[in-house]
Amino acid sequence: MATGAEPKRVGDALRSRTPVDCPAVEQAWLDELSEFIRIPSVSADAERAADVQQAGQWVCDFVRRAGGKAELRDWQGHPLALGEIPASSGNGAAPTVICYGHFDVQPPAPLELWQSDPFEATARDGRLYARGMADDKGQLYMLLKAAEQLSRDNALPVNLRFCCDGEEETGGHSIVDFLAADERGGDACVIFDTAMLERDVPLFNLSTRGLVYFHVRLTTGDRDLHSGLYGGAALNALHALARSLDGVLARNGRLPEPLRAGIAPPTEEELAAWAELTPGAEELAGQGARPMDPRAAEEFYIRTFAEPSLDVNGIEGGSPRLQKTVLPVEVHTNLSIRLAPGQNPEQIAPEVERLLREAAPEGADLEVTRLSSAPPGLVDPSSPAVQLGLEAFERAVGTRPLLVRSGGTLPIVPALADKGIPTILTGFALPDSNIHAPNENLLADYLPLGVKAAAELYTAFAKLG
């Protein structure tokens, strides 16, 4: 039955400790993972700060049990779990692999929609259910467990650095700042925090789009006017905004050329992988969306993976609900541009403002404020780390991963790219894993499969030396 009570605090003696029964996974593994899951490390809830710390300490303790050293470090008010497990050979010159994952989780609400306690791992119908099971505790556990096994068997050929944060769900800037300041780096990075296309069809995410977010205030006079007395003669702020936005909006799926500067085009291997993905028409229809033009469905992945896009996120002005014949002279809007891999926020942001101003009618005053920005990230698909990773996953999973890009923004990817560290960004969730929703889950068979894949990656990366 669904639980309607607030999850208990860490260490509460009343908390259930019922063992999980799942034949697909070793009981010792389930016990370990269940202990990690029980910690309600919700970073968005200030009252859970101690729980987030506890989850970070759990990661550190695991690294120590695996034969490494670790510390929970405060990084500008956020906990980072930093650990190292040396190569079994004791060779300091062995390649170094960074492993990233986050130990914070989304809030469990609405609790009434959960079929079991969100902070008790529960097995049903071949799946493991709990908050954080797929995002990201269960997947971080795969990386940790593979490291422990190889180290125990004296078969770990690389030096592993675990760099994990407890605020990914509320920003994720602490790990980015840490990596920017880090002088040691690594030869590759592994992140298990995404999903497969469908069951047994893994994906490698080679890039993320960047983001620049703007607020625009446009004024055309001192006060709102009577539209009967002044309409057709006085400048209307809403009309002026529409003309301004026309200078930056896409035509046939392509933004104005100044906003496309620096795009890194996809490789033939990437294009071939995208052709294997769910058709764009199905993706749009599945979200109840309508194509923006006749070629939108056909070009879905080009537009969302490899092209910049600009969207108006909201407009406020005049009286959109009351029957009020007003001529508004002030309007506000938020708009954002997603940057394609290869683009530079510092180059594109001024171009957005310039095009807005050039398209604005005479008499319109614009105030353009940049609220935030993040660069795109791109991993070279031909890099040795990616090619070794593809082969390792094919050995472990039985299917060669498809190479895709992400339309979203993930600050850690460009932070690693800035350091010249190629990243394997992949994962074992499924489209129906209910990430960020009630009844989050992971296919039980994928827990040992993920551990196997991580071990294959660590072993393959010995060739990076």
N, C-alpha and C positions, 0 to 999 in steps of 0.2 A: 504494500500500500504506500501511497505517497506520504512523505513526512511533511508536517505543517509546522514543525518546531524549528527554531534557529539552531544551526549546527553548534555543537558544544566546543569549548575552548580546548586547546592542546593540553594534554595531560589530565583531562577530566576523567576521573575513575569510572564514571557511569557510562562512558562511551563504549559502544558495542565492539567486541573483538572477535566476532564470529569468523572462523576461517572460510576463505572462498574455496568452493569446490568446482574445479574446472579441469577435466582430464587433459585438455590440450596444452596445459602449462604446468611445469613442475611446481609442487606445493611450496617449496622453499622460495621460489621466485614470487609466487602469489603473496606469500606472507610479507616479503620485503616490499613489494610494490604497494600492498595494502597499507603498510605502515606509512609510506610516503603520501599516499592518497588521503589518509585520515587527517593530515595536517591541513586545516582550512585556510590556506595561504592566499587570501583574496586581497590583492594589492590595492584595489579600489576602495576598500573599507579601512579607514584609519584605525578602527578598533581591532583589526587583524594584523597590525604591524608586528606583534610578537610572533604570530603564526608564520608570517612570511620569513622572519628571522629563523624560526625553527626549521622551516623547509630548507633554507639555505644551509643550515648546520647539518641537516640530514644528508645533503649532497656531499658536504665536506667529510662527514664520518664515513660515507661509503667509499670515497676515494682513499681514505686512510686504510680502511679494511682491505682494499684492493692492492695495497702495497705502496701507496703514494703518500704524498703530503698535501695538506690543504689548509686554507684559512678562510674564515668568513670576514670579509673586509667591508667596512663602511665606506661607500663612495658617494660623497656629497649627500648623505642622508639616505642612501639606498644600499641594501646589502648585495654584495657580489660574492659568490662561492667560487674561489680560485684554487685549483688543485693541479697536481702534476703526478703522473705515473711514468717512471722512466722505462726506456726500452730494456728488455730482459737481458740483452747483451752487456748492458752497462756502458755501451758506447755513446758517449756524449755527442758524437758526430752523426748519429742516426737522425733521419728526418723527424721534424716536429709537426704534429697535427693538433690543431685547436679544435676542441669540441664545444659547441655552444648549445644551450637549451635554457629554458626559463622555468623557475620553480614556483612562480605565482600563477594564479588561476582566475578565471572570471567568477563573478558572483553567481551563486546557484539559483537565484530567483528567476521565475516563480517556483517556489518549492512545491506547490500543490500539483505541478505537472510531472514531477519526478515519480517514477514507479518504485524507487528505492532511495535510501539515504544517499544524497549526493557525495558524501564524504566517507562512504563505505563501499569499497570495491565489491561489485555483485555480478555474478555470472548468470546470464540468461540466453538461451537459444544460440550458444556459440559465440557470444560477445561478452566483453567485460564493460560494466557500466560504472561511471563515477565522474565527478567533476575533475578535470585534469587528466583523464585517462588517455585522451588523444592529444590534448593541448595543454601542457606539453609534458607532464610528468611521466606518462607511460612511454613516450618516445625518448625522453631524456634517459629513462631507466635502461632502454635498449643500448644506448651508447655506453653507459656506466657498466652494465653487466658484461658486455662484450670485452671491455677493457679488463675487468676483473678476471674473466675466464682466461684470456690470453696471458695476463700477468701471472696467474696461479700456475699455468702450464709452462711457464718460462718460455713463452712463444710470442711475446709482444715485440715486434720488430721496430717500432717507432716510439718516440717520446710523445706522450699525450699531455696536452694542457687543457683542463676543463675550466672554461670561463663562462659562468652562468649567472643570470641576473634574476631579480625578484620584482621587476616592474615592467616587464614586457607588455602586460595587458593595460598599462596606464601610460605608456610612452616609450620605454625602452632606450632612454638616452644615456643611462649610466654605463651600459656596456659599450655604447658607441664612444663615449668620452674616454672610457678606460682603454679601448683599442687605439684611439688617437694618441694617447699618452704612452702606450706600450712600446718599448724599444726592442723587444725580443722577437715578436712576430711568429711566423710559422710557415711551413711549406705548403700547407693546405688547411682548410677548415671543413668540418662536417657538422651539418645542422639537420636534425630530424624534427621537423615542425610543420610539415605540410601533408598533402594527401595524394593518393593515387588517382588516376583518371577514373578507374573503375577497378573492381577486384582483380588483383594480379597484374595490373598494368601500371608500373611505377613511372614517376616523372622526375626529371631533374630540372629545377628552376634555375635558369642561367642568368636571369636579370630581374630587376624591379624597376618600375618607373619612378621618377622623381616627382616632386610636388612643390608648387608655389601657390600660396593662398593670399588673395587680396580682398580688401574691403574698399569699396568705391562710394564716395558721397558726391552727388551731383546737384548743383543748385542753379536756378535760372531766374531768381528774383528775391525780393524781400519777404513776400507773404503770399499764401494761396489766394487765388482770384476767382471771381464769379465767371464761370465758363460762358455764360450768355453775354456778358458785357465785354469780356476780353478774349474769348475763344476765337482762334483764327488770326489773332494779332499778337498775342503775348506768347512767349516761348514756354512750352509745357515740359517740365522736367522728365516725365515719363517718356515722352516722345524723344527728347534729347538723349536719354539713356539708351533707348532702342537703337538710335542711329550710332551711338558710340559703340555699343556691343557689336553692331554689324561689322565693325572694323577688325574684330578678333575672332569671330565665329567661323566654323569650318564651312567649306564648300565641297560637296561631294566627298565628305570624309577627310578632307585635308585642310589643315590650318593654313593661314597665310604664310608664305615662304620665310619671312623673318622669324616666325615661331617654330620653324622646322630645322633651323640651323644645327648642325652637329650630329644629326641622327646616325646611329650605327646600324646599318642594314643587317637583316638576318642572313645567316649562311644558308647554303643549299641544304645542309643536313638539318638545320632547324626548320626550314620550310617543309621538308619531307615529313618531319615529325608532326608538325601542326596539321598536316593533311590527314593524320590518323586520329585527330581529336574529334569530339562531338561536333557535328556541323553547326555553323553559326546560327542558322535559322532555328535549330532546336534549342540552342543556348538562350536565344532571345525569347522564344516562345515559352520556354520553361520558367522564365522569370516574369511572364506576362507583359513583356516589353514589345514595342513596335520598332521596326527598323527606321533609322533616321533618313534613309534614302534608298533607292533601288539596289545599290551595291553593298549596303551595310552588312547583310548576312554573309554574302560571299567573302567579304574582306574582314570578317569579324576578328580573327586573330592578328592580322596585320595591324588593324586599328587599335586593338587593346594591348598588344604586346610590343609593337615596334614603331608606333606613331604617337606623337603628342596629341592630347585632346584637351579642350577647354570647355568647362561647364559653368553655367550660371547656377549657383547653389541657393539663391534666394533673393527676392526683391521686396522692398518695403517703400511704399509711397502712396499718397492720395488716400482714397477710401474704397478699397476693393469689395466691401460687403454692403455698406450702407448706400442707399440711393441718394447720392450727394453730388450735385453738379459743380464740382470744384475743378479748378485748373491748378494742379500741384506744382510747386516750385522747388521742392526738395525730394530727393529719392536716394535710397541706400541700396546697395547690392553687394553680395559676396560672390566671388568667382574664383575658380581654381584652374590651374593648368597642370596636367600630368605630363611630365617630361619623359621623352623616349630615352633609352640607353644611348649614351654618347653626348647628351645635351648638358649644358651648364646653366644652373639656375641664375648665376650672376650675369650671364649673357642674355638669357631669354626674358627675365623679369622686366628689365627696362624697355624691351621691345613691346611687351604687352601694354605697358603704360603709354608708350609713344603712339601705338596704333589706336588706343582708346581716345587719346587726345586729338589725333589727326581726324578721326571720324566724327568727333563731337561737333555739333553745329556752333556757329559763332554765338557768343553770349552765354554758353554753358560753362560753368566753373566746375572742374573736377578736382577732388582730393583723392589720391590713390595711395593706400597704405598697404604695405606688404606685412601680413600677419605671421607667416611662417614659410619655411622652405626646407626642402631636403633634396639632395642630389639623387639621380638614378644610379643604379649599380649594374655592372655587366661583367660576366665571367666568359672568358674566351673558350668556346666549346672545343677548340683544338688543343687546349692546354693538357699537359701530361696528367694532371690530377683528374680532370674530367674524363679523359679517355680510360685511365686506370679504373676510375669509379664506375664507368659504364660496364666494363668487363667484370668487375667484382660483383655488381648487382646482378648481372646476367647469370653468373655462377650461383649466387645465393637464391635468387628469386625465380630464375628460369626464364625471365623475360628481360630484354634490353630496355632500359628506361627511354622514354621519349623526351626529347629536349624541348623545353617550353620556356617562355618568359612569363613573368607575372605582371598583370596590369596594375597591381597595387604598389604600395610604397613600404619598404622594409629597411630602415636606416642602417642596420648592421651590414647589409650587403655592400653598399658603397663604402662603408667604413673599412671593410676588409679589402675591397678592391683598391682603395687608396694606399693600402700597405702592400699591394702586389700579392695578396693571398687568395688563390683560387678557392672557391667555395662549392661544396656539394650540398645543395639545399633540396631536401627531399623529405619523404615521410610515408607513414603507413596508415594514416587515417583514410577513410573512404568518404565519398560525397554524402553518405547518410550517417556519418559519425556524430552528427548533432553538436559540432563544435560551437561553443558559446550559447548553447541552448540546453533545455532540460534533457535528461537521458543521454548525455554525452557517452560515447562508447568507442571501443576498439575491437575489431575482430580478434578473438582469443588466439587463433592460429598465428596472427601476425606478431604477437609478442616474441615468441622464439624465432620467428622468421626475421624480425628486425634485429635481434641480437646476432643472428648468423650473418646478416648483411653488413652490420657494423664491423664485425670481426673480419670479414672479407675485405672491407675497405681498409682497415688498419694494416692488414697483411699486405695488400696490394701497394699501399703507399710507401712500403719499404724501398720501392724502386725509384722514389723521388730523390733519394740521396745521390 
